[in-house]
Amino acid sequence: MSNTLINVNDVTHRYDRHTVLENISFSVEEGAFVGLVGPNGSGKTTIIKLMLGLEKLQKGSIETFGKPIHKFTNKGHISFVSQKANSFNRGFPATAKEVVGMGLTSKLSLLRPTTKKLEHHIYEALDQVNMSEYANTNIGDLSGGQQQRIFIARSIVNKPRLLILDEPTVGVDTENVEQFYQLLSKLNDELGITLILVSHDIGSITTHVTDLLCLNKSIHYHGNPSDFENMTDEQRSKLYGHDMHTITHNH
């Protein structure tokens, strides 16, 4: 039997008089890899903020791990990688290992050295993103793609059940984007982490995600990515409520 981690029901949200979400309903099952796609201004970031409890619900309900969002307290179950992670200060005086360790701040005082047990968790997370050899490298000396892997390691070091990523490939060079998506698939397949990936690049993510959710103020498609890919551009545009063309990426 599937286990629902997130249940969004009839959510509408406005900023002043501008409606950004209208009657949104969907669920995220444990073990899924959900691609949340939509054009700029479609409400993707807003629904993520609502699911994380960063914005107050105006209409509708959201349940997280079976509890209403305002009663959900086990924040360790969820990790979030925002777009701002990509603008990390390259001059910040910290090694990759130290940045990953920041994900353990709930268990570790920044004023005392790591214990062997916690250091084991740090190296385990680094290994899971294939960055162990860079543990003692300054974060500013890593490439954009390598930095993003370190931020992923920081987000999984606490062993969350759900990982939400908001446009994580912004600032990552094109040749490393496919490797990054393969890494996310690995975390989903091998570690069993449920993923919600916010993106505008439908063509790149459809070969990796298990569920595709197309949002443009309301939900225009939620289902199998293969079925969406097999539609014509005209069919997709009609469903999506927005002119669109899917670019096929050959890997």
N, C-alpha and C positions, 0 to 999 in steps of 0.2 A: 504494500500500500504506500502510495506517495505521501510525502510529508510537506505540507505547504509552509514555506518560510515567510513569504510576504503575501498579504492579501489586500489589494487596493480595491475599494468598492465605492463607485459613484462619486469620485472626487472631482470637485470643481474649484478652481482657484483664480483669483483676480488680483491685479495690481491696479489700484484706483478703479477705473472703469474698464480696464483692458482685461479681457478673459484670456488667460494663457493655457488653462486646462478646462475641459468641459466634459463632465460625466465619464471620467476615466475609471475603468474597472479591468483588473487583470490579476493574475496570481503568479508567483514564482515557486516552483517545486524544488525540493532539495535535490541536488545533483545536476540541475540544469545549468546551461551556459546560454544566457539570454543576451541577445544583441538588441539594444534599444537605440533605434535610429530615427533621424528626422532632420529637417533643414534647420538653419539658424532661427531661433525664436519660436521653435515648435513646442517648447515646454519641457524638454528633456531634463535640463538641470533643475527645474522647479520640482518635478516629480521626485527626483533623487533627494533633494533637500527635504521634501515632505516625508519620504520614507525613512530618512535619517533623523527626523525630529528636529531639523534645523530651522524649519518654518512651521508655523502653527496652521493646522487644518482649518479651512473655512467652511467647507461642505464635504460630506462623505466621511468615510472611515478608512483607516489603515491598521491592519493587524500585523505585528512582527513577531515571529516565532510563537504565534498563538495568543499574543497579548495586544490590546490596544496600544497604539504607538506612544501615548502619553503615560502608559504604565510599564513600558518595556525598560528594564534597568540593566540587563546583562549586555552591556555595550561591547564586551570582549568577543561576542559572537559575530560582530560585523566589523570589517575593515573597509576603509575608503581611501582611494587614491584620486586626488583632485587634479585638475589641469594645472594648478599652481605648483604642483610638484615638479613640473617641467621647467619652471623658472627659478629653480633652486640656486642660491647664491654660490657660484663656482669658487668663490674665495673663502667659503666657510671652512674653518680649520678643523675638519673631522675626517677620519678615515671611513672607508666603506663599512667596516665592522662597527664603528661607533654610530653611524647613521642607522644601521639596522637595529642596533641596541636601543635606539630611541623608541622603537615599537614596544619595548618592554618597560616603559616608564611607570606603568601601573604596578609593576612588581619590583622595580629597582629605583633606588634613589640616585639622582644624577650626581650626588656628592660622594658616593662610595664606589669602589671598583666592582666590576661584575663578578659574580660567583662562578665557579666552574660549571654548575648546572645551567645557569643562564647563558654563559658563553657557549655551551654546547648547543643551545637553542639558536643562537646567532649563527654559528657555523652551519648548522643544519639548514637554516633558511637560505644562507648564501649558496650552499650546495644545491638546493632545490632550484635556484635560478642560474646555476652554472657560473657563479662568481666567487667561489672560494679563494681562488688564486689572487684575487684583488682585495682581500680582506684588509690589508694594511696600506692600501693605496688611498691617497687623499681623494675625496669625492670630486674635487674640482679638476682632477687629472684624468677623469674617465670621460668617455664619449657620451653623447646624449642617450644612445641606446643602452650603454652600460649603466649609466645613472638610473635610467628607468627600471632596470632590473634590480638595482639596489633598493629603490623605493618599493618595488613589489616585495622584495625580501623583508623590508621593514613592515610591510602590511600583513605578512603571513607569519611572522616570527611568533606571534601570540596565538597561532593556530585558530583563526576564525573559521566559522562555518559558511559565512557569506562575504564575498569580496565584491565591492562596487567600484568601478573605474570610470571616471568622467573624462572622455577624450584623451586617453593615456598616450596616444602616439603623436600628439601635437609636439613638434620640435624634434621628433625622431626621424632620422634620414630614411628615405624610402627603402633602401636595401635592407634595413634592419626591422622594418615594420612587420614583414611576414614572419621573421624569427620570433618577434615579440608575440604575435598571435599564436604561434606554435607553443611558446612557453605557457601562455594562458590555458591552452588546450591541455597541456601536460598537468597543470595544477588542478584542472577540472577532472581529468581522467584518472590520474594517479593518486592525488591527494583527496579527491572527493569534495573539493571546495566548490560551492555554488557561486557562479559568477554573473554579474550584470555589467555588461560593457556598453557604455554610452559612446556612440560614434555617429558620424555623418557619412562614413564610407561603407555603403552597403556591399559594394563589389568585393571588398577585401575580407569582410567578416563572415559572409554567408557560408563559406566552406569550413568554418570553425565552430560557429554557434549551433546549439541544438534547438533554440527557439528564437524567432525573429519578431520583434514588436516595433511596428512603424507608428510613430506618433507625430501628429501635426495638430495640436490643440486637442484633438480627440484621437482615439485609436482607429487606424485605418486598416491594419493587418496585425494579427497575432497568431503565429502558427509555425509550420515547418518552413525553414529557409529554402529548401529545394523547390517547394511548391511556388514560392514567391519568385524564385529565379526563373522558373519555367513560364511565367507570364510574359506577355509582350510588354513593351514599354508603355503602350497605350493603356493596357489593363492595370499596370502598376500605378501609373499616374492617376487613373480614375480612382483606384482604391486609396491612394496615398493623399489625394487632395492637393497635389503639388506636381508640377512638371518634373519628370526625372528620367534619367537614363542610367542603367546599371552598367558599369564598365567591368568587363571580365578580366581578372588578374591571372596570368599564367604563372604557376610556381614551379 
